[in-house]
Amino acid sequence: MKKTIRDLDVSGKRVFVRVDFNVPLDEAGNVADDTRIKAVLPTLEYLRAQGGMIILASHMGRPDGKVVPELRMDPVAKRLSELLGVPVRKLDDCIGAEVSEAVRQMKPGDVVLLENVRFHPEEKKNDPEFAQELASLADYYVNDAFGSAHRAHASVVGVASLLPAVAGFLMEKELNILGKALENPKRPFVVILGGKKVSDKIGVIRNMLTKVDTLLIGGGMAYTFLKAKGYEVGNSIVDEQNLEFAREMLAEAERRGIRLILPVDVVIAREISADTETRIVDSSAIPEGWQGLDIGPKTAQLFAAEVSRAGLVIWNGPMGVFEVEPFAAGTRTVAEALAKSSAESIIGGGDSAAAVTQMGFADAMTHVSTGGGASLEYLEGKVLPGIAVLHER
């Protein structure tokens, strides 16, 4: 068990809190989706109530070590002020004399937000001097950014190795839910994997085949498995380099007595657009010039039936190009089945989290993870550097 903020006496202390405020902005430059900001409010409210001074650090987007004006943290500070009900001061950098002075003047209950840490190339390199400058601002380190815990960056690992480092409430929740689910899963244990590339999910598939009862594969990655079975897949996306891996996994599932279920029908089109002609065909007979862009209705019902019988379902990756309406039905049917099911349901961040939120099913899930890449690596059984560095209770 990792130590948490409950194990600290933060009264009158400066607390460096790594959060994941990598949120989408609308055309006017305001926060378009504040889910990630709301997720850390319990941690911030607790630290303020205990008399701590909060120094928030986050990245936004991929500025590649340069200052990109549209990736500044100002809109986040504005939204966080509204949600917390207190002024949140946004600083113009994350290190330097002005930052040190602003932090020195803080009083208990104050909250400041540092500028985007990825404006400095040293962040991604986990540069020791940069980490030392960040650490010099605070007495304690709190990680509440599960979505960044798989990155060995300065604000995630470097600062944490220099200060007493603990988990925030959101990090604690993620670790408890994902950890318990994998250690002692309710049966039948069903994992649904989608998304484009098999290569992204190799470790997850290998690890899950030692744990699950049923593995359902949809999304773009299904066509690599269908081709591995010798099916015609037309112009569908195929990860050619992993065809042999797909064959191995199909054989491995059979050897272990695990039900690995692929689509039996698919929605096809010649191109990805809202007004394109679509057809539903058997998954073994996709014609040349057409590509599979969603699981078909029979497959969606098949997957929904598996979900309705499950004790635990972990879902990572959509069933099709859900952002375009003609190819959203498969993802919607699976999400709806999961919302109605009595199974424990864990949505593994990223596109699947975006899909269930957009379709209005997020509140019916047991847990929607805030970390796409991090939850994937956790499901692979990897030790995440941002978690490993936190102190044990």
NUMI-212331 format. One record per residue (C-alpha): residue in one letter; x, y, z; residue number from 1. Coordinates in steps of 0.1 Angstrom, whole numbers, plus 5000, padded with zeros to 4 digits. Example, Ala and Ser with C-alpha at 12.3 -4.5 7.8 and 13.67 -1.06 7.14 Angstrom:
% residues 2
{rest:a&x:5123&y:4955&z:5078&nr:1};
{rest:s&x:5137&y:4989&z:5071&nr:2};
END
This chain:
% residues 393
{rest:m&x:5000&y:5000&z:5000&nr:1};
{rest:k&x:5013&y:5034&z:4991&nr:2};
{rest:k&x:5012&y:5063&z:5016&nr:3};
{rest:t&x:4985&y:5089&z:5008&nr:4};
{rest:i&x:4979&y:5125&z:5018&nr:5};
{rest:r&x:4962&y:5112&z:5049&nr:6};
{rest:d&x:4997&y:5102&z:5061&nr:7};
{rest:l&x:5010&y:5138&z:5059&nr:8};
{rest:d&x:5007&y:5167&z:5083&nr:9};
{rest:v&x:5005&y:5195&z:5057&nr:10};
{rest:s&x:4995&y:5224&z:5081&nr:11};
{rest:g&x:5016&y:5254&z:5070&nr:12};
{rest:k&x:5035&y:5233&z:5045&nr:13};
{rest:r&x:5040&y:5237&z:5007&nr:14};
{rest:v&x:5027&y:5207&z:4988&nr:15};
{rest:f&x:5037&y:5201&z:4952&nr:16};
{rest:v&x:5008&y:5183&z:4935&nr:17};
{rest:r&x:5013&y:5167&z:4901&nr:18};
{rest:v&x:4979&y:5166&z:4884&nr:19};
{rest:d&x:4968&y:5157&z:4849&nr:20};
{rest:f&x:4951&y:5189&z:4835&nr:21};
{rest:n&x:4958&y:5179&z:4799&nr:22};
{rest:v&x:4922&y:5189&z:4790&nr:23};
{rest:p&x:4906&y:5198&z:4756&nr:24};
{rest:l&x:4900&y:5234&z:4749&nr:25};
{rest:d&x:4872&y:5248&z:4727&nr:26};
{rest:e&x:4876&y:5274&z:4699&nr:27};
{rest:a&x:4873&y:5303&z:4723&nr:28};
{rest:g&x:4902&y:5288&z:4744&nr:29};
{rest:n&x:4881&y:5277&z:4773&nr:30};
{rest:v&x:4881&y:5242&z:4789&nr:31};
{rest:a&x:4858&y:5220&z:4768&nr:32};
{rest:d&x:4858&y:5190&z:4792&nr:33};
{rest:d&x:4866&y:5195&z:4829&nr:34};
{rest:t&x:4863&y:5158&z:4839&nr:35};
{rest:r&x:4901&y:5156&z:4848&nr:36};
{rest:i&x:4899&y:5189&z:4868&nr:37};
{rest:k&x:4869&y:5177&z:4888&nr:38};
{rest:a&x:4886&y:5144&z:4895&nr:39};
{rest:v&x:4913&y:5160&z:4917&nr:40};
{rest:l&x:4890&y:5184&z:4936&nr:41};
{rest:p&x:4887&y:5160&z:4967&nr:42};
{rest:t&x:4925&y:5160&z:4970&nr:43};
{rest:l&x:4928&y:5198&z:4967&nr:44};
{rest:e&x:4899&y:5204&z:4991&nr:45};
{rest:y&x:4914&y:5181&z:5017&nr:46};
{rest:l&x:4949&y:5197&z:5015&nr:47};
{rest:r&x:4933&y:5232&z:5018&nr:48};
{rest:a&x:4912&y:5221&z:5048&nr:49};
{rest:q&x:4944&y:5208&z:5064&nr:50};
{rest:g&x:4961&y:5242&z:5060&nr:51};
{rest:g&x:4984&y:5232&z:5032&nr:52};
{rest:m&x:4997&y:5256&z:5004&nr:53};
{rest:i&x:4991&y:5239&z:4970&nr:54};
{rest:i&x:5015&y:5242&z:4941&nr:55};
{rest:l&x:4999&y:5225&z:4911&nr:56};
{rest:a&x:5020&y:5212&z:4882&nr:57};
{rest:s&x:5007&y:5197&z:4849&nr:58};
{rest:h&x:5014&y:5193&z:4812&nr:59};
{rest:m&x:4991&y:5202&z:4784&nr:60};
{rest:g&x:4995&y:5188&z:4749&nr:61};
{rest:r&x:5028&y:5182&z:4732&nr:62};
{rest:p&x:5048&y:5215&z:4731&nr:63};
{rest:d&x:5081&y:5195&z:4727&nr:64};
{rest:g&x:5101&y:5217&z:4751&nr:65};
{rest:k&x:5090&y:5250&z:4735&nr:66};
{rest:v&x:5066&y:5277&z:4747&nr:67};
{rest:v&x:5033&y:5273&z:4727&nr:68};
{rest:p&x:5009&y:5301&z:4736&nr:69};
{rest:e&x:4977&y:5280&z:4730&nr:70};
{rest:l&x:4990&y:5254&z:4754&nr:71};
{rest:r&x:4993&y:5278&z:4784&nr:72};
{rest:m&x:4975&y:5267&z:4816&nr:73};
{rest:d&x:4955&y:5300&z:4820&nr:74};
{rest:p&x:4921&y:5285&z:4809&nr:75};
{rest:v&x:4926&y:5256&z:4834&nr:76};
{rest:a&x:4934&y:5281&z:4863&nr:77};
{rest:k&x:4902&y:5300&z:4854&nr:78};
{rest:r&x:4880&y:5268&z:4854&nr:79};
{rest:l&x:4897&y:5254&z:4886&nr:80};
{rest:s&x:4890&y:5288&z:4904&nr:81};
{rest:e&x:4853&y:5284&z:4895&nr:82};
{rest:l&x:4852&y:5248&z:4907&nr:83};
{rest:l&x:4872&y:5253&z:4939&nr:84};
{rest:g&x:4855&y:5286&z:4947&nr:85};
{rest:v&x:4888&y:5303&z:4955&nr:86};
{rest:p&x:4912&y:5323&z:4933&nr:87};
{rest:v&x:4939&y:5301&z:4916&nr:88};
{rest:r&x:4969&y:5321&z:4906&nr:89};
{rest:k&x:4985&y:5310&z:4874&nr:90};
{rest:l&x:5023&y:5316&z:4873&nr:91};
{rest:d&x:5041&y:5324&z:4840&nr:92};
{rest:d&x:5067&y:5297&z:4844&nr:93};
{rest:c&x:5073&y:5266&z:4865&nr:94};
{rest:i&x:5108&y:5275&z:4877&nr:95};
{rest:g&x:5128&y:5307&z:4883&nr:96};
{rest:a&x:5131&y:5336&z:4907&nr:97};
{rest:e&x:5095&y:5349&z:4901&nr:98};
{rest:v&x:5080&y:5315&z:4907&nr:99};
{rest:s&x:5101&y:5310&z:4939&nr:100};
{rest:e&x:5090&y:5344&z:4952&nr:101};
{rest:a&x:5053&y:5338&z:4944&nr:102};
{rest:v&x:5055&y:5305&z:4963&nr:103};
{rest:r&x:5073&y:5321&z:4992&nr:104};
{rest:q&x:5044&y:5346&z:4997&nr:105};
{rest:m&x:5017&y:5319&z:4998&nr:106};
{rest:k&x:4995&y:5315&z:5029&nr:107};
{rest:p&x:4977&y:5283&z:5041&nr:108};
{rest:g&x:4948&y:5274&z:5017&nr:109};
{rest:d&x:4964&y:5293&z:4988&nr:110};
{rest:v&x:4966&y:5275&z:4954&nr:111};
{rest:v&x:4989&y:5284&z:4925&nr:112};
{rest:l&x:4992&y:5266&z:4891&nr:113};
{rest:l&x:5026&y:5265&z:4875&nr:114};
{rest:e&x:5029&y:5270&z:4837&nr:115};
{rest:n&x:5029&y:5239&z:4815&nr:116};
{rest:v&x:5059&y:5218&z:4826&nr:117};
{rest:r&x:5065&y:5205&z:4791&nr:118};
{rest:f&x:5075&y:5240&z:4779&nr:119};
{rest:h&x:5109&y:5229&z:4793&nr:120};
{rest:p&x:5127&y:5201&z:4774&nr:121};
{rest:e&x:5141&y:5190&z:4807&nr:122};
{rest:e&x:5107&y:5178&z:4819&nr:123};
{rest:k&x:5106&y:5148&z:4795&nr:124};
{rest:k&x:5143&y:5141&z:4800&nr:125};
{rest:n&x:5138&y:5139&z:4838&nr:126};
{rest:d&x:5167&y:5163&z:4841&nr:127};
{rest:p&x:5180&y:5163&z:4877&nr:128};
{rest:e&x:5187&y:5200&z:4879&nr:129};
{rest:f&x:5152&y:5208&z:4866&nr:130};
{rest:a&x:5136&y:5183&z:4891&nr:131};
{rest:q&x:5157&y:5199&z:4919&nr:132};
{rest:e&x:5144&y:5234&z:4910&nr:133};
{rest:l&x:5108&y:5221&z:4911&nr:134};
{rest:a&x:5114&y:5202&z:4943&nr:135};
{rest:s&x:5128&y:5234&z:4960&nr:136};
{rest:l&x:5094&y:5249&z:4959&nr:137};
{rest:a&x:5078&y:5225&z:4983&nr:138};
{rest:d&x:5080&y:5204&z:5015&nr:139};
{rest:y&x:5060&y:5174&z:5002&nr:140};
{rest:y&x:5051&y:5158&z:4969&nr:141};
{rest:v&x:5017&y:5144&z:4959&nr:142};
{rest:n&x:5010&y:5125&z:4927&nr:143};
{rest:d&x:4973&y:5127&z:4917&nr:144};
{rest:a&x:4980&y:5122&z:4880&nr:145};
{rest:f&x:4974&y:5085&z:4872&nr:146};
{rest:g&x:4972&y:5094&z:4835&nr:147};
{rest:s&x:5009&y:5105&z:4836&nr:148};
{rest:a&x:5022&y:5078&z:4860&nr:149};
{rest:h&x:5037&y:5057&z:4832&nr:150};
{rest:r&x:5060&y:5086&z:4822&nr:151};
{rest:a&x:5095&y:5088&z:4839&nr:152};
{rest:h&x:5094&y:5126&z:4836&nr:153};
{rest:a&x:5109&y:5152&z:4860&nr:154};
{rest:s&x:5075&y:5163&z:4876&nr:155};
{rest:v&x:5064&y:5127&z:4879&nr:156};
{rest:v&x:5095&y:5108&z:4891&nr:157};
{rest:g&x:5124&y:5134&z:4896&nr:158};
{rest:v&x:5106&y:5156&z:4921&nr:159};
{rest:a&x:5090&y:5126&z:4938&nr:160};
{rest:s&x:5125&y:5111&z:4945&nr:161};
{rest:l&x:5136&y:5143&z:4962&nr:162};
{rest:l&x:5107&y:5149&z:4986&nr:163};
{rest:p&x:5085&y:5127&z:5009&nr:164};
{rest:a&x:5061&y:5115&z:4981&nr:165};
{rest:v&x:5026&y:5101&z:4985&nr:166};
{rest:a&x:4994&y:5095&z:4965&nr:167};
{rest:g&x:4964&y:5118&z:4962&nr:168};
{rest:f&x:4929&y:5105&z:4965&nr:169};
{rest:l&x:4924&y:5100&z:4927&nr:170};
{rest:m&x:4957&y:5080&z:4924&nr:171};
{rest:e&x:4947&y:5059&z:4955&nr:172};
{rest:k&x:4913&y:5052&z:4939&nr:173};
{rest:e&x:4928&y:5042&z:4905&nr:174};
{rest:l&x:4953&y:5018&z:4922&nr:175};
{rest:n&x:4927&y:5003&z:4945&nr:176};
{rest:i&x:4901&y:4996&z:4918&nr:177};
{rest:l&x:4925&y:4984&z:4891&nr:178};
{rest:g&x:4947&y:4965&z:4916&nr:179};
{rest:k&x:4919&y:4947&z:4933&nr:180};
{rest:a&x:4902&y:4939&z:4899&nr:181};
{rest:l&x:4934&y:4922&z:4886&nr:182};
{rest:e&x:4944&y:4905&z:4919&nr:183};
{rest:n&x:4910&y:4890&z:4926&nr:184};
{rest:p&x:4886&y:4894&z:4897&nr:185};
{rest:k&x:4849&y:4887&z:4899&nr:186};
{rest:r&x:4841&y:4859&z:4875&nr:187};
{rest:p&x:4833&y:4855&z:4847&nr:188};
{rest:f&x:4861&y:4881&z:4839&nr:189};
{rest:v&x:4856&y:4896&z:4805&nr:190};
{rest:v&x:4881&y:4920&z:4788&nr:191};
{rest:i&x:4870&y:4940&z:4758&nr:192};
{rest:l&x:4899&y:4954&z:4736&nr:193};
{rest:g&x:4894&y:4977&z:4707&nr:194};
{rest:g&x:4913&y:5006&z:4691&nr:195};
{rest:k&x:4934&y:5007&z:4660&nr:196};
{rest:k&x:4967&y:4990&z:4666&nr:197};
{rest:v&x:4975&y:4955&z:4678&nr:198};
{rest:s&x:5011&y:4967&z:4686&nr:199};
{rest:d&x:4997&y:4990&z:4714&nr:200};
{rest:k&x:4980&y:4961&z:4731&nr:201};
{rest:i&x:5005&y:4932&z:4727&nr:202};
{rest:g&x:5015&y:4933&z:4764&nr:203};
{rest:v&x:4979&y:4936&z:4775&nr:204};
{rest:i&x:4967&y:4906&z:4754&nr:205};
{rest:r&x:4996&y:4884&z:4767&nr:206};
{rest:n&x:4989&y:4893&z:4803&nr:207};
{rest:m&x:4951&y:4891&z:4800&nr:208};
{rest:l&x:4953&y:4856&z:4785&nr:209};
{rest:t&x:4966&y:4844&z:4818&nr:210};
{rest:k&x:4937&y:4860&z:4838&nr:211};
{rest:v&x:4905&y:4863&z:4818&nr:212};
{rest:d&x:4876&y:4839&z:4810&nr:213};
{rest:t&x:4867&y:4857&z:4778&nr:214};
{rest:l&x:4885&y:4882&z:4756&nr:215};
{rest:l&x:4864&y:4902&z:4731&nr:216};
{rest:i&x:4883&y:4919&z:4703&nr:217};
{rest:g&x:4868&y:4947&z:4682&nr:218};
{rest:g&x:4879&y:4980&z:4667&nr:219};
{rest:g&x:4906&y:4983&z:4641&nr:220};
{rest:m&x:4928&y:4957&z:4658&nr:221};
{rest:a&x:4902&y:4930&z:4650&nr:222};
{rest:y&x:4911&y:4930&z:4613&nr:223};
{rest:t&x:4947&y:4918&z:4621&nr:224};
{rest:f&x:4932&y:4888&z:4639&nr:225};
{rest:l&x:4907&y:4882&z:4611&nr:226};
{rest:k&x:4934&y:4882&z:4585&nr:227};
{rest:a&x:4955&y:4859&z:4607&nr:228};
{rest:k&x:4927&y:4834&z:4604&nr:229};
{rest:g&x:4929&y:4836&z:4566&nr:230};
{rest:y&x:4899&y:4859&z:4561&nr:231};
{rest:e&x:4896&y:4885&z:4533&nr:232};
{rest:v&x:4897&y:4920&z:4550&nr:233};
{rest:g&x:4897&y:4943&z:4519&nr:234};
{rest:n&x:4912&y:4977&z:4527&nr:235};
{rest:s&x:4907&y:4973&z:4565&nr:236};
{rest:i&x:4935&y:4985&z:4588&nr:237};
{rest:v&x:4960&y:4956&z:4594&nr:238};
{rest:d&x:4991&y:4955&z:4615&nr:239};
{rest:e&x:5011&y:4933&z:4591&nr:240};
{rest:q&x:5040&y:4930&z:4615&nr:241};
{rest:n&x:5019&y:4914&z:4641&nr:242};
{rest:l&x:5000&y:4888&z:4621&nr:243};
{rest:e&x:5022&y:4860&z:4636&nr:244};
{rest:f&x:5015&y:4874&z:4671&nr:245};
{rest:a&x:4978&y:4873&z:4664&nr:246};
{rest:r&x:4980&y:4836&z:4652&nr:247};
{rest:e&x:5000&y:4828&z:4684&nr:248};
{rest:m&x:4974&y:4844&z:4706&nr:249};
{rest:l&x:4945&y:4826&z:4689&nr:250};
{rest:a&x:4963&y:4793&z:4695&nr:251};
{rest:e&x:4973&y:4803&z:4731&nr:252};
{rest:a&x:4936&y:4811&z:4739&nr:253};
{rest:e&x:4925&y:4778&z:4725&nr:254};
{rest:r&x:4952&y:4759&z:4745&nr:255};
{rest:r&x:4942&y:4777&z:4778&nr:256};
{rest:g&x:4904&y:4772&z:4771&nr:257};
{rest:i&x:4898&y:4809&z:4770&nr:258};
{rest:r&x:4871&y:4822&z:4747&nr:259};
{rest:l&x:4887&y:4847&z:4724&nr:260};
{rest:i&x:4858&y:4862&z:4704&nr:261};
{rest:l&x:4862&y:4881&z:4671&nr:262};
{rest:p&x:4836&y:4900&z:4651&nr:263};
{rest:v&x:4812&y:4878&z:4631&nr:264};
{rest:d&x:4799&y:4907&z:4611&nr:265};
{rest:v&x:4812&y:4942&z:4604&nr:266};
{rest:v&x:4800&y:4976&z:4591&nr:267};
{rest:i&x:4820&y:4985&z:4559&nr:268};
{rest:a&x:4825&y:5016&z:4538&nr:269};
{rest:r&x:4849&y:5028&z:4511&nr:270};
{rest:e&x:4858&y:5058&z:4532&nr:271};
{rest:i&x:4854&y:5074&z:4566&nr:272};
{rest:s&x:4827&y:5100&z:4563&nr:273};
{rest:a&x:4793&y:5107&z:4577&nr:274};
{rest:d&x:4774&y:5104&z:4544&nr:275};
{rest:t&x:4793&y:5075&z:4528&nr:276};
{rest:e&x:4775&y:5043&z:4517&nr:277};
{rest:t&x:4778&y:5016&z:4543&nr:278};
{rest:r&x:4771&y:4978&z:4542&nr:279};
{rest:i&x:4770&y:4951&z:4568&nr:280};
{rest:v&x:4789&y:4919&z:4557&nr:281};
{rest:d&x:4802&y:4887&z:4572&nr:282};
{rest:s&x:4836&y:4894&z:4588&nr:283};
{rest:s&x:4852&y:4867&z:4566&nr:284};
{rest:a&x:4841&y:4883&z:4534&nr:285};
{rest:i&x:4850&y:4920&z:4532&nr:286};
{rest:p&x:4852&y:4929&z:4495&nr:287};
{rest:e&x:4882&y:4945&z:4479&nr:288};
{rest:g&x:4881&y:4984&z:4481&nr:289};
{rest:w&x:4860&y:4984&z:4513&nr:290};
{rest:q&x:4872&y:4986&z:4549&nr:291};
{rest:g&x:4857&y:4975&z:4582&nr:292};
{rest:l&x:4849&y:5005&z:4604&nr:293};
{rest:d&x:4827&y:4991&z:4631&nr:294};
{rest:i&x:4815&y:4958&z:4645&nr:295};
{rest:g&x:4782&y:4947&z:4630&nr:296};
{rest:p&x:4749&y:4943&z:4648&nr:297};
{rest:k&x:4752&y:4905&z:4653&nr:298};
{rest:t&x:4787&y:4910&z:4669&nr:299};
{rest:a&x:4774&y:4939&z:4690&nr:300};
{rest:q&x:4746&y:4917&z:4704&nr:301};
{rest:l&x:4771&y:4888&z:4709&nr:302};
{rest:f&x:4795&y:4911&z:4729&nr:303};
{rest:a&x:4765&y:4926&z:4748&nr:304};
{rest:a&x:4754&y:4890&z:4758&nr:305};
{rest:e&x:4790&y:4883&z:4772&nr:306};
{rest:v&x:4789&y:4916&z:4792&nr:307};
{rest:s&x:4755&y:4908&z:4807&nr:308};
{rest:r&x:4768&y:4875&z:4821&nr:309};
{rest:a&x:4801&y:4889&z:4834&nr:310};
{rest:g&x:4812&y:4896&z:4870&nr:311};
{rest:l&x:4839&y:4920&z:4859&nr:312};
{rest:v&x:4844&y:4938&z:4826&nr:313};
{rest:i&x:4875&y:4958&z:4817&nr:314};
{rest:w&x:4871&y:4978&z:4785&nr:315};
{rest:n&x:4899&y:4996&z:4766&nr:316};
{rest:g&x:4894&y:5009&z:4731&nr:317};
{rest:p&x:4863&y:5016&z:4710&nr:318};
{rest:m&x:4846&y:4991&z:4687&nr:319};
{rest:g&x:4848&y:5013&z:4656&nr:320};
{rest:v&x:4853&y:5049&z:4644&nr:321};
{rest:f&x:4827&y:5060&z:4670&nr:322};
{rest:e&x:4833&y:5097&z:4663&nr:323};
{rest:v&x:4816&y:5093&z:4629&nr:324};
{rest:e&x:4779&y:5084&z:4634&nr:325};
{rest:p&x:4776&y:5055&z:4608&nr:326};
{rest:f&x:4803&y:5037&z:4628&nr:327};
{rest:a&x:4792&y:5044&z:4663&nr:328};
{rest:a&x:4766&y:5018&z:4669&nr:329};
{rest:g&x:4789&y:4990&z:4680&nr:330};
{rest:t&x:4806&y:5011&z:4707&nr:331};
{rest:r&x:4772&y:5024&z:4718&nr:332};
{rest:t&x:4756&y:4989&z:4721&nr:333};
{rest:v&x:4785&y:4976&z:4742&nr:334};
{rest:a&x:4785&y:5008&z:4764&nr:335};
{rest:e&x:4747&y:5004&z:4769&nr:336};
{rest:a&x:4750&y:4967&z:4777&nr:337};
{rest:l&x:4777&y:4976&z:4803&nr:338};
{rest:a&x:4756&y:5004&z:4818&nr:339};
{rest:k&x:4727&y:4979&z:4823&nr:340};
{rest:s&x:4748&y:4950&z:4835&nr:341};
{rest:s&x:4753&y:4942&z:4872&nr:342};
{rest:a&x:4790&y:4935&z:4864&nr:343};
{rest:e&x:4818&y:4956&z:4879&nr:344};
{rest:s&x:4828&y:4978&z:4850&nr:345};
{rest:i&x:4861&y:4995&z:4845&nr:346};
{rest:i&x:4867&y:5017&z:4815&nr:347};
{rest:g&x:4905&y:5021&z:4807&nr:348};
{rest:g&x:4907&y:5058&z:4799&nr:349};
{rest:g&x:4916&y:5072&z:4765&nr:350};
{rest:d&x:4891&y:5068&z:4736&nr:351};
{rest:s&x:4868&y:5044&z:4755&nr:352};
{rest:a&x:4864&y:5069&z:4783&nr:353};
{rest:a&x:4857&y:5096&z:4758&nr:354};
{rest:a&x:4831&y:5073&z:4741&nr:355};
{rest:v&x:4812&y:5064&z:4773&nr:356};
{rest:t&x:4812&y:5100&z:4785&nr:357};
{rest:q&x:4801&y:5114&z:4751&nr:358};
{rest:m&x:4773&y:5088&z:4748&nr:359};
{rest:g&x:4761&y:5095&z:4784&nr:360};
{rest:f&x:4769&y:5062&z:4800&nr:361};
{rest:a&x:4799&y:5072&z:4822&nr:362};
{rest:d&x:4779&y:5076&z:4854&nr:363};
{rest:a&x:4766&y:5040&z:4851&nr:364};
{rest:m&x:4801&y:5025&z:4851&nr:365};
{rest:t&x:4819&y:5014&z:4883&nr:366};
{rest:h&x:4850&y:5033&z:4873&nr:367};
{rest:v&x:4862&y:5054&z:4844&nr:368};
{rest:s&x:4899&y:5056&z:4845&nr:369};
{rest:t&x:4916&y:5090&z:4840&nr:370};
{rest:g&x:4946&y:5073&z:4823&nr:371};
{rest:g&x:4946&y:5058&z:4789&nr:372};
{rest:g&x:4983&y:5048&z:4784&nr:373};
{rest:a&x:4988&y:5044&z:4821&nr:374};
{rest:s&x:4959&y:5020&z:4826&nr:375};
{rest:l&x:4971&y:5000&z:4795&nr:376};
{rest:e&x:5006&y:4996&z:4810&nr:377};
{rest:y&x:4990&y:4987&z:4844&nr:378};
{rest:l&x:4969&y:4960&z:4827&nr:379};
{rest:e&x:5001&y:4947&z:4811&nr:380};
{rest:g&x:5014&y:4941&z:4846&nr:381};
{rest:k&x:5041&y:4967&z:4842&nr:382};
{rest:v&x:5054&y:4987&z:4872&nr:383};
{rest:l&x:5046&y:5024&z:4865&nr:384};
{rest:p&x:5076&y:5047&z:4874&nr:385};
{rest:g&x:5053&y:5074&z:4889&nr:386};
{rest:i&x:5038&y:5049&z:4913&nr:387};
{rest:a&x:5070&y:5030&z:4921&nr:388};
{rest:v&x:5086&y:5062&z:4934&nr:389};
{rest:l&x:5058&y:5069&z:4960&nr:390};
{rest:h&x:5065&y:5059&z:4996&nr:391};
{rest:e&x:5051&y:5026&z:5010&nr:392};
{rest:r&x:5029&y:5028&z:5040&nr:393};
END
